[in-house]
Amino acid sequence: MRRKRLNFRKKRKHRKKRIHLKQISKIGMWIFKIAVVCLLAFVSVWYFGQKVSTVGDSMKPILRNGDVVLVNRIVYNASRPKRGDIIVFKPKGNENSHYYIKRIIGLPGETVEIIENHVYINGEKLKEDYKTTDINDVGIVSEKMQLASDEYFVLGDDRENSEDSRNADVGNVKRSYIYGKAWFIVSPKKDFGFVR
């Protein structure tokens, strides 16, 4: 009789251990799932959800002063910036500067010149399918400019009110200075949507 009681107590202890292990396993799996979701959220926000405010009206009519855009920071890890892309960068890599948002006009290795309000790339007039203003001030591009193998020439769409590659303070944008591609306007609500 005594042996049966001891066996019964051992079985009960063994069952309790199994129950505790199952509960611990469920809790551990729950914590793991939460950690994975948090990590995915962090990575998504870090690479696709960084917000940058537009300073000035140099990208009118697409972006206006104070517009808040999301920056895709991963796109240029998989591909190169293309002509027409609207990029976010810090001029000359200056970490103390605010972010600039401009459109890529010239690509690495190309020649850029501005003649009578028109941009010429490698001697051919650039066809632009977005709205721009005239270029009355050519700045440092008074002569043909050759871009280095890692440089981009950028302009604002409102070219009369843009501090861009024509200005010595901004100059050509090195690939390493590009923070990402502006891809979505989150504020103000009337402009909510993809950057075109």
Long-range contacts (C-beta under 8 A, 24 or more apart in sequence): 46-73, 47-72, 47-73, 47-74, 48-72, 48-73, 48-74, 48-183, 50-179, 50-180, 51-186, 52-88, 52-99, 52-101, 52-179, 52-182, 53-99, 54-101, 55-98, 55-99, 55-100, 56-161, 56-162, 56-163, 57-158, 57-161, 58-101, 58-102, 58-156, 58-157, 58-158, 58-161, 58-162, 58-163, 58-164, 59-86, 59-101, 59-102, 59-103, 59-156, 59-157, 59-158, 59-162, 60-157, 60-158, 60-161, 61-131, 61-157, 61-158, 62-86, 62-130, 62-157, 62-195, 62-196, 63-101, 63-182, 63-185, 63-191, 63-195, 64-191, 66-187, 66-188, 67-185, 67-187, 67-188, 67-191, 68-185, 68-186, 68-187, 69-101, 69-182, 69-183, 69-184, 69-185, 69-186, 69-195, 70-182, 70-183, 70-184, 70-186, 71-179, 71-180, 71-181, 71-182, 71-183, 72-180, 72-181, 72-183, 73-179, 73-180, 74-180, 75-180, 75-181, 75-183, 76-175, 76-178, 76-180, 76-181, 81-107, 81-152, 81-175, 81-178, 81-181, 82-107, 83-107, 83-121, 84-130, 85-181, 86-181, 86-182, 86-195, 87-152, 87-154, 87-173, 87-178, 87-179, 87-180, 87-181, 87-182, 88-178, 88-179, 88-180, 88-181, 88-182, 89-154, 89-173, 89-177, 89-178, 89-179, 90-177, 90-179, 91-169, 91-170, 91-171, 91-173, 91-177, 92-169, 92-170, 92-171, 92-177, 93-174, 93-176, 93-177, 99-179, 100-154, 100-163, 100-164, 100-170, 101-182, 102-154, 102-155, 102-156, 102-162, 102-164, 102-165, 102-173, 103-130, 103-154, 103-155, 103-156, 103-157, 104-152, 104-153, 104-154, 105-153, 105-154, 105-155, 105-165, 106-145, 106-147, 106-152, 106-153, 106-165, 106-172, 107-147, 107-152, 108-147, 108-148, 108-149, 108-150, 108-151, 108-152, 108-175, 109-147, 109-148, 109-149, 110-146, 110-147, 110-153, 111-144, 111-145, 111-146, 111-147, 112-141, 112-144, 112-145, 112-147, 112-153, 112-165, 113-141, 113-143, 113-144, 113-145, 114-138, 114-141, 114-166, 119-155, 130-157, 130-196, 131-157, 132-157, 132-158, 132-159, 133-157, 133-158, 133-159, 133-160, 133-161, 134-159, 134-160, 135-159, 135-160, 135-166, 136-160, 137-166, 138-166, 139-166, 139-167, 139-168, 140-166, 140-167, 140-168, 140-171, 141-165, 141-166, 145-172, 147-172, 148-172, 150-174, 150-175, 150-176, 151-175, 152-178
